């Protein structure tokens, strides 16, 4: 009987695709708070994926890179929130 286990490159591709698919709905956030939460989630998922691939699945490095990614993503997400527009025109800011 043959094993159905995926090879290492196939497993990496599936993990990367899963991280991207999980992060896609979070790109539409608008307020700084929403962008910070979304950035934290995206950064945490990305950090966990990178940590799992780099460490061979060890829990310690995976959790550490997930925490670093979440913190970095939250900071970048909050800092890059666009300024809101008035209703009457896109050229006037609050």
N, CA and C atoms as a LAMMPS dump frame, in Angstrom:
ITEM: TIMESTEP
0
ITEM: NUMBER OF ATOMS
282
ITEM: BOX BOUNDS ff ff ff
-5.0000000000000000e+02 5.0000000000000000e+02
-5.0000000000000000e+02 5.0000000000000000e+02
-5.0000000000000000e+02 5.0000000000000000e+02
ITEM: ATOMS id mol type element x y z
1 1 1 N 0.841 -1.171 0
2 1 2 C 0 0 0
3 1 3 C 0.888 1.238 0
4 2 1 N 0.571 2.204 -0.84
5 2 2 C 1.381 3.413 -0.94
6 2 3 C 0.852 4.493 -0.013
7 3 1 N 1.768 5.32 0.431
8 3 2 C 1.41 6.432 1.305
9 3 3 C 0.866 7.592 0.484
10 4 1 N -0.113 8.291 1.028
11 4 2 C -0.698 9.451 0.36
12 4 3 C -0.069 10.737 0.898
13 5 1 N 0.9 10.621 1.788
14 5 2 C 1.522 11.805 2.39
15 5 3 C 2.148 12.675 1.307
16 6 1 N 2.009 13.968 1.482
17 6 2 C 2.539 14.914 0.511
18 6 3 C 4.038 15.082 0.689
19 7 1 N 4.704 15.342 -0.423
20 7 2 C 6.132 15.624 -0.335
21 7 3 C 6.33 17.001 0.286
22 8 1 N 7.546 17.299 0.699
23 8 2 C 7.831 18.559 1.375
24 8 3 C 7.504 19.78 0.511
25 9 1 N 7.88 19.843 -0.784
26 9 2 C 7.506 21.02 -1.587
27 9 3 C 5.992 21.172 -1.755
28 10 1 N 5.284 20.074 -1.898
29 10 2 C 3.827 20.153 -2.037
30 10 3 C 3.187 20.632 -0.741
31 11 1 N 3.691 20.185 0.375
32 11 2 C 3.168 20.611 1.673
33 11 3 C 3.4 22.109 1.869
34 12 1 N 4.575 22.596 1.487
35 12 2 C 4.877 24.024 1.604
36 12 3 C 3.94 24.849 0.729
37 13 1 N 3.67 24.37 -0.467
38 13 2 C 2.774 25.098 -1.369
39 13 3 C 1.354 25.139 -0.815
40 14 1 N 0.893 24.055 -0.231
41 14 2 C -0.455 24.017 0.332
42 14 3 C -0.55 24.936 1.548
43 15 1 N 0.474 24.958 2.388
44 15 2 C 0.465 25.851 3.552
45 15 3 C 0.465 27.305 3.103
46 16 1 N 1.292 27.634 2.114
47 16 2 C 1.337 29.011 1.612
48 16 3 C -0.004 29.417 1.013
49 17 1 N -0.625 28.534 0.254
50 17 2 C -1.93 28.843 -0.328
51 17 3 C -2.991 29.019 0.756
52 18 1 N -2.944 28.21 1.798
53 18 2 C -3.92 28.331 2.885
54 18 3 C -3.758 29.651 3.628
55 19 1 N -2.516 30.079 3.849
56 19 2 C -2.277 31.356 4.525
57 19 3 C -2.804 32.505 3.678
58 20 1 N -2.544 32.468 2.391
59 20 2 C -3.018 33.533 1.497
60 20 3 C -4.539 33.55 1.448
61 21 1 N -5.165 32.404 1.342
62 21 2 C -6.63 32.338 1.275
63 21 3 C -7.261 32.828 2.582
64 22 1 N -6.637 32.534 3.716
65 22 2 C -7.18 32.987 4.994
66 22 3 C -7.022 34.49 5.166
67 23 1 N -6.007 35.07 4.552
68 23 2 C -5.736 36.496 4.719
69 23 3 C -6.503 37.375 3.735
70 24 1 N -6.954 36.852 2.631
71 24 2 C -7.603 37.674 1.602
72 24 3 C -8.816 38.463 2.087
73 25 1 N -9.714 37.914 2.895
74 25 2 C -10.873 38.715 3.319
75 25 3 C -10.519 39.899 4.205
76 26 1 N -9.321 39.932 4.735
77 26 2 C -8.945 40.989 5.666
78 26 3 C -8.364 42.216 4.98
79 27 1 N -8.206 42.195 3.676
80 27 2 C -7.592 43.318 2.982
81 27 3 C -8.532 44.498 2.802
82 28 1 N -9.821 44.367 3.041
83 28 2 C -10.761 45.459 2.842
84 28 3 C -10.989 46.319 4.073
85 29 1 N -10.216 46.156 5.114
86 29 2 C -10.408 46.928 6.34
87 29 3 C -10.078 48.395 6.11
88 30 1 N -10.79 49.288 6.818
89 30 2 C -10.65 50.709 6.544
90 30 3 C -10.157 51.522 7.726
91 31 1 N -10.771 51.423 8.886
92 31 2 C -10.367 52.254 10.022
93 31 3 C -9.021 51.774 10.567
94 32 1 N -8.294 52.642 11.293
95 32 2 C -7.002 52.21 11.839
96 32 3 C -7.116 50.988 12.755
97 33 1 N -8.184 50.929 13.551
98 33 2 C -8.369 49.77 14.418
99 33 3 C -8.603 48.491 13.635
100 34 1 N -9.456 48.572 12.616
101 34 2 C -9.715 47.401 11.78
102 34 3 C -8.457 46.982 11.033
103 35 1 N -7.714 47.955 10.543
104 35 2 C -6.485 47.639 9.819
105 35 3 C -5.438 47.044 10.754
106 36 1 N -5.397 47.494 12.01
107 36 2 C -4.451 46.927 12.976
108 36 3 C -4.798 45.47 13.268
109 37 1 N -6.08 45.187 13.467
110 37 2 C -6.502 43.804 13.731
111 37 3 C -6.237 42.934 12.509
112 38 1 N -6.638 43.428 11.34
113 38 2 C -6.404 42.667 10.113
114 38 3 C -4.925 42.447 9.855
115 39 1 N -4.122 43.491 10.058
116 39 2 C -2.681 43.35 9.875
117 39 3 C -2.068 42.38 10.861
118 40 1 N -2.576 42.395 12.096
119 40 2 C -2.087 41.448 13.094
120 40 3 C -2.406 40.011 12.725
121 41 1 N -3.601 39.795 12.211
122 41 2 C -3.982 38.436 11.805
123 41 3 C -3.153 37.985 10.613
124 42 1 N -3.026 38.864 9.628
125 42 2 C -2.24 38.514 8.446
126 42 3 C -0.782 38.272 8.83
127 43 1 N -0.221 39.163 9.65
128 43 2 C 1.164 38.991 10.087
129 43 3 C 1.365 37.738 10.914
130 44 1 N 0.401 37.436 11.786
131 44 2 C 0.499 36.226 12.598
132 44 3 C 0.444 34.96 11.761
133 45 1 N -0.457 34.934 10.786
134 45 2 C -0.541 33.766 9.9
135 45 3 C 0.719 33.619 9.063
136 46 1 N 1.184 34.737 8.54
137 46 2 C 2.409 34.688 7.744
138 46 3 C 3.609 34.273 8.578
139 47 1 N 3.719 34.835 9.782
140 47 2 C 4.82 34.466 10.666
141 47 3 C 4.764 33.004 11.079
142 48 1 N 3.566 32.514 11.347
143 48 2 C 3.429 31.101 11.715
144 48 3 C 3.805 30.194 10.55
145 49 1 N 3.384 30.577 9.352
146 49 2 C 3.735 29.777 8.173
147 49 3 C 5.229 29.752 7.927
148 50 1 N 5.851 30.916 8.005
149 50 2 C 7.298 30.991 7.794
150 50 3 C 8.034 30.242 8.901
151 51 1 N 7.589 30.421 10.143
152 51 2 C 8.234 29.729 11.255
153 51 3 C 8.095 28.217 11.164
154 52 1 N 6.927 27.748 10.745
155 52 2 C 6.719 26.303 10.613
156 52 3 C 7.59 25.723 9.508
157 53 1 N 7.699 26.454 8.402
158 53 2 C 8.52 25.959 7.3
159 53 3 C 10.004 26.018 7.647
160 54 1 N 10.426 27.079 8.31
161 54 2 C 11.851 27.247 8.614
162 54 3 C 12.317 26.326 9.737
163 55 1 N 11.453 26.036 10.702
164 55 2 C 11.875 25.24 11.857
165 55 3 C 11.523 23.768 11.725
166 56 1 N 10.858 23.399 10.667
167 56 2 C 10.477 22.002 10.509
168 56 3 C 9.289 21.611 11.355
169 57 1 N 8.486 22.571 11.783
170 57 2 C 7.282 22.286 12.539
171 57 3 C 7.443 22.328 14.045
172 58 1 N 8.582 22.788 14.548
173 58 2 C 8.762 22.904 15.997
174 58 3 C 7.863 24.009 16.535
175 59 1 N 7.276 23.782 17.698
176 59 2 C 6.278 24.718 18.226
177 59 3 C 6.884 26.033 18.69
178 60 1 N 8.015 26.013 19.36
179 60 2 C 8.604 27.224 19.917
180 60 3 C 8.917 28.282 18.869
181 61 1 N 9.732 27.95 17.858
182 61 2 C 10.026 28.95 16.829
183 61 3 C 8.795 29.366 16.028
184 62 1 N 7.867 28.447 15.83
185 62 2 C 6.654 28.787 15.088
186 62 3 C 5.832 29.819 15.849
187 63 1 N 5.655 29.626 17.147
188 63 2 C 4.898 30.591 17.951
189 63 3 C 5.626 31.923 18.069
190 64 1 N 6.951 31.887 18.155
191 64 2 C 7.72 33.132 18.253
192 64 3 C 7.593 33.948 16.974
193 65 1 N 7.726 33.302 15.822
194 65 2 C 7.599 34.049 14.566
195 65 3 C 6.164 34.501 14.335
196 66 1 N 5.191 33.742 14.825
197 66 2 C 3.797 34.18 14.712
198 66 3 C 3.562 35.434 15.548
199 67 1 N 4.121 35.481 16.752
200 67 2 C 3.959 36.664 17.607
201 67 3 C 4.657 37.879 17.011
202 68 1 N 5.851 37.677 16.473
203 68 2 C 6.574 38.785 15.836
204 68 3 C 5.81 39.275 14.613
205 69 1 N 5.303 38.355 13.81
206 69 2 C 4.532 38.735 12.629
207 69 3 C 3.248 39.455 12.984
208 70 1 N 2.574 39.008 14.041
209 70 2 C 1.328 39.658 14.459
210 70 3 C 1.589 41.073 14.956
211 71 1 N 2.639 41.254 15.737
212 71 2 C 2.959 42.593 16.236
213 71 3 C 3.349 43.522 15.096
214 72 1 N 4.185 43.036 14.199
215 72 2 C 4.587 43.856 13.053
216 72 3 C 3.419 44.18 12.144
217 73 1 N 2.569 43.206 11.891
218 73 2 C 1.403 43.442 11.046
219 73 3 C 0.433 44.433 11.654
220 74 1 N 0.247 44.364 12.97
221 74 2 C -0.653 45.309 13.637
222 74 3 C -0.1 46.726 13.573
223 75 1 N 1.193 46.884 13.795
224 75 2 C 1.801 48.215 13.722
225 75 3 C 1.717 48.793 12.313
226 76 1 N 2.043 47.993 11.333
227 76 2 C 2 48.472 9.951
228 76 3 C 0.564 48.736 9.522
229 77 1 N -0.357 47.872 9.906
230 77 2 C -1.76 48.071 9.546
231 77 3 C -2.339 49.343 10.124
232 78 1 N -2.019 49.632 11.373
233 78 2 C -2.533 50.847 12.01
234 78 3 C -1.882 52.094 11.431
235 79 1 N -0.627 51.998 11.059
236 79 2 C 0.1 53.167 10.557
237 79 3 C -0.263 53.519 9.123
238 80 1 N -0.801 52.58 8.37
239 80 2 C -1.059 52.829 6.952
240 80 3 C -2.528 53.04 6.632
241 81 1 N -3.347 53.316 7.624
242 81 2 C -4.774 53.546 7.362
243 81 3 C -4.941 54.842 6.563
244 82 1 N -5.703 54.799 5.481
245 82 2 C -5.902 56.019 4.697
246 82 3 C -6.809 57.004 5.424
247 83 1 N -6.652 58.275 5.116
248 83 2 C -7.515 59.284 5.721
249 83 3 C -8.89 59.225 5.064
250 84 1 N -9.96 59.363 5.858
251 84 2 C -11.311 59.307 5.285
252 84 3 C -11.632 60.569 4.484
253 85 1 N -12.554 60.445 3.561
254 85 2 C -12.978 61.54 2.701
255 85 3 C -14.329 62.09 3.154
256 86 1 N -14.602 63.337 2.808
257 86 2 C -15.943 63.88 2.961
258 86 3 C -16.873 63.158 2.005
259 87 1 N -18.157 63.245 2.255
260 87 2 C -19.122 62.615 1.359
261 87 3 C -19.239 63.346 0.031
262 88 1 N -19.121 64.665 0.053
263 88 2 C -19.403 65.432 -1.152
264 88 3 C -18.304 65.346 -2.197
265 89 1 N -17.089 65.07 -1.777
266 89 2 C -16.007 65.053 -2.751
267 89 3 C -14.868 64.199 -2.231
268 90 1 N -14.134 63.628 -3.125
269 90 2 C -12.99 62.813 -2.741
270 90 3 C -11.752 63.666 -2.493
271 91 1 N -11.829 64.966 -2.761
272 91 2 C -10.65 65.814 -2.653
273 91 3 C -10.552 66.545 -1.32
274 92 1 N -11.589 66.49 -0.495
275 92 2 C -11.58 67.188 0.787
276 92 3 C -11.445 66.178 1.912
277 93 1 N -10.516 66.425 2.802
278 93 2 C -10.284 65.52 3.92
279 93 3 C -10.916 66.072 5.188
280 94 1 N -11.135 65.192 6.155
281 94 2 C -11.625 65.617 7.463
282 94 3 C -10.566 66.432 8.154
